[in-house]
Amino acid sequence: MLFGALEAGGTKIVCAIGNENGEIFEQISIPTETPEITLTKIAAYFKKHPIEALGIGSFGPIDLDKTSPTYGFITTTPKLAWANCNLVEYFKKELCCPIGFDTDVNASALGEVTWGSAKGLNSSIYITVGTGIGVGVYQNGSLAHGMLHPEAGHILLAKHPEDSYKGKCPYHGTCLEGLASGPAIEDRWGQKAINLVSEMKVWQLEAYYLAQAIVNYILILSPKRIILGGGVMHQTQLFPLIRKQVKELLGGYIQTKELDDLDTYIVPAGLNDNQGIMGCLELARLSI
C-alpha cells in the first residue's frame, strides 16, 4: 500500500511517500511559511501520488480529541499564523483519503516502537532535544492522549546551584525546554551547540537537566526504554553523562532489570533521523 507521511515542524515540513513496512520511497522538505502558502505546496505534492492514507505528525499544541469540535486543529501555537489551523479537515478535502493525526514527537515514538530502538516493547518514551524539547509517550500498546497530549518538555526543574541562566522558554523560563534546548544552549554559552563539542562543562550541565527530567519520567511513567533523539543528541558524549546522573538521582530506589543496564535502557534513536516520518507512515496505516 502507498501512504503519505507529513512531519510538520516549526521551521520545515517533511513530506514523504512510503509503505506499510516503513520504507520511504521519496521525500521533500518545504519551509514552514504561512498556512496559505505551505498547505497548498504540500497538497500539490501528495496529489502527484496515489496514496491511500496520510499520516500527519504536527508541532503543537494540537487537538487530538475526536469528539471535540476542534479535532485536527493546531491550537495555541506560538507560531501565530498557524493558530486554529484545521490540518485534518484541509487534507481530507484536498486528498480525499483517511488521515492519521498526532504530535510530531508522538509520531517519532511510534516510529521507534514499530521499527526502531523500542521495537517489541509495549512501553517506551521518545525525547527529542533540539530547537524545542518534546516527549512522545507509548504506553500499554498505544500513544498517550489525555485532555490534550504530553507536553513533558515543559516540566519544571530544580536549577543547578551554579547556573544563573534565566531560561529561554517564553512561558516558563526555566522549564526543561527553557534550560536544555538547542536555543537555550546557544543563549547561555554564546555559541551553537555544535561549536561547543570540547567544552565538557556545557555537556555536564546539559546532562544534569536531561537526567533530572528522565528521572521524573521514570518515576511517573515507568517506561521500559527511553530513547533520545534530536539535533542536540547528536552530541553522543551526552549519553554516558546522562546515564551516570540518572543512576545517582534515582539513588537505588527502583530495582528493575531495565535499570540494571542503563546502556540499553537510555539509548539513541535507531532510525537515522527518520523516526518521525516513519511514524507518520504508521499513523497513515492505522487510520484505515
Residue pairs with C-beta under 8 A, 6 or more apart in sequence:
1 19
1 20
1 52
1 53
1 285
2 17
2 18
2 19
2 49
2 50
2 51
2 52
3 17
3 18
3 19
3 20
3 51
3 52
3 53
3 54
3 55
3 281
3 284
3 285
4 15
4 16
4 17
4 46
4 49
4 51
4 53
4 54
4 55
4 95
4 97
4 284
5 14
5 15
5 16
5 17
5 18
5 24
5 27
5 54
5 55
5 57
5 277
5 278
5 280
5 281
5 283
5 284
6 13
6 14
6 15
6 16
6 42
6 46
6 54
6 55
6 56
6 57
6 58
6 91
6 280
7 13
7 14
7 16
7 57
7 104
7 107
7 276
7 277
7 280
8 32
8 56
8 57
8 58
8 59
8 87
8 104
9 32
9 59
9 104
9 131
10 32
10 59
10 79
10 131
10 132
11 31
11 32
11 131
12 29
12 30
12 31
12 32
13 29
13 30
13 31
13 32
13 38
13 42
14 27
14 28
14 29
14 30
14 276
14 277
15 27
15 28
15 29
15 30
15 42
15 45
15 46
16 24
16 25
16 26
16 27
16 28
16 277
16 280
16 281
17 24
17 25
17 26
17 27
17 49
17 51
18 24
18 25
18 277
18 278
18 281
19 25
19 281
20 281
20 285
22 111
22 114
22 115
22 278
22 281
22 282
24 274
24 277
24 278
24 281
27 277
28 45
30 38
30 41
30 42
30 45
31 38
32 38
32 79
34 81
35 81
35 82
35 85
39 87
39 90
42 91
43 90
43 91
43 94
43 95
46 54
46 91
46 94
46 95
47 94
47 95
51 95
51 97
51 284
52 97
52 98
52 284
52 288
53 97
53 98
53 99
53 100
53 284
53 285
53 287
53 288
54 91
54 95
54 97
54 98
54 99
54 100
54 284
54 287
55 99
55 100
55 101
55 107
55 279
55 280
55 281
55 282
55 283
55 284
55 285
55 286
55 287
56 87
56 88
56 91
56 99
56 100
56 101
56 102
56 280
56 283
57 102
57 103
57 104
57 105
57 106
57 107
57 108
57 276
57 279
57 280
57 283
58 74
58 87
58 101
58 102
58 103
58 104
59 74
59 77
59 79
59 82
59 103
59 104
60 74
60 75
60 77
60 103
60 104
60 149
60 151
61 74
61 75
61 76
61 77
61 148
61 149
61 151
62 72
62 73
62 74
62 75
62 87
62 101
62 102
62 103
62 149
63 70
63 71
63 72
63 73
63 75
63 148
64 71
64 101
64 102
64 103
64 145
64 148
64 149
65 71
65 145
65 147
70 84
70 86
71 88
72 86
72 87
72 88
72 89
72 99
72 101
73 84
73 85
73 86
73 87
73 88
74 82
74 83
74 84
74 85
74 87
75 83
75 84
76 83
77 83
78 170
87 101
88 99
88 101
91 99
92 99
98 284
98 287
98 288
99 287
100 280
100 282
100 283
100 284
100 285
100 286
100 287
101 283
102 110
102 143
102 149
102 283
103 134
103 136
103 149
103 150
104 134
104 276
105 126
105 128
105 134
105 135
105 136
105 276
106 136
106 137
106 138
106 143
106 144
106 149
106 150
106 279
107 136
107 275
107 276
107 279
107 280
107 283
108 126
108 128
108 136
108 229
108 269
108 275
108 276
108 279
109 118
109 124
109 125
109 126
109 136
109 137
109 138
109 143
109 227
109 279
110 136
110 138
110 143
110 279
110 282
110 283
111 271
111 274
111 275
111 276
111 277
111 278
111 279
111 280
111 281
111 282
112 118
112 119
112 124
112 126
112 227
112 269
112 270
112 271
112 275
112 279
113 119
113 121
113 124
113 138
114 278
114 279
114 282
115 270
115 271
115 278
116 227
116 269
116 270
116 271
116 275
116 278
117 225
117 227
117 267
117 268
117 269
117 270
117 271
118 124
118 126
118 138
118 224
118 225
118 227
121 138
121 224
121 225
122 138
122 139
122 140
122 141
122 224
123 138
123 139
123 140
123 221
123 222
123 223
123 224
123 225
124 138
124 223
124 224
124 225
124 226
124 227
125 135
125 136
125 137
125 138
125 217
125 221
125 223
125 225
125 226
125 227
126 135
126 136
126 138
126 227
126 229
126 269
126 275
127 133
127 134
127 135
127 136
127 152
127 210
127 213
127 214
127 217
127 226
127 227
127 228
127 229
127 230
128 134
128 135
128 136
128 229
128 230
128 233
129 180
129 181
129 182
129 210
129 228
129 229
129 230
129 231
129 232
129 233
130 181
130 182
130 230
130 231
130 232
131 181
131 182
131 183
131 231
132 153
132 177
132 181
133 153
133 176
133 177
133 180
133 181
133 230
134 151
134 152
134 153
135 150
135 152
135 153
135 217
136 143
136 150
137 143
137 144
137 150
137 152
137 221
137 223
138 144
139 221
139 223
144 150
152 176
152 213
152 217
153 175
153 176
153 177
153 181
154 169
154 171
154 172
154 175
154 176
154 177
155 175
155 176
155 213
155 216
156 172
156 174
156 175
157 174
157 175
157 176
157 179
157 209
157 212
157 213
158 212
159 174
159 179
160 205
160 208
160 209
163 179
163 205
165 174
165 179
165 184
165 187
165 188
166 173
166 174
167 173
167 174
167 175
167 178
167 179
167 184
168 177
168 178
168 179
168 181
168 183
168 184
168 187
169 175
169 177
169 178
172 178
176 209
176 210
176 213
177 184
178 184
179 209
180 206
180 209
180 210
180 213
180 232
181 232
182 192
182 193
182 231
182 232
185 192
185 193
185 196
185 202
185 206
185 232
186 192
186 193
189 196
189 199
189 202
193 202
193 231
193 232
193 235
196 202
196 203
197 235
197 237
203 235
203 237
203 238
203 241
204 241
206 232
206 235
206 238
206 241
207 238
207 241
207 242
207 244
207 245
208 245
210 228
210 238
210 242
210 245
211 241
211 242
211 244
211 245
211 246
211 249
212 245
212 249
214 226
214 242
214 246
214 266
215 246
215 249
215 250
217 223
217 226
218 226
218 246
218 250
218 254
218 259
219 254
224 258
225 258
225 264
225 265
225 267
226 265
226 266
226 267
227 267
227 268
227 269
227 270
228 238
228 239
228 242
228 266
228 267
228 268
228 269
229 268
229 269
229 273
229 275
232 238
233 268
233 269
236 268
239 266
239 267
239 268
242 266
243 262
243 263
243 266
246 262
246 266
247 262
250 259
258 264
258 265
259 265
269 275
271 278
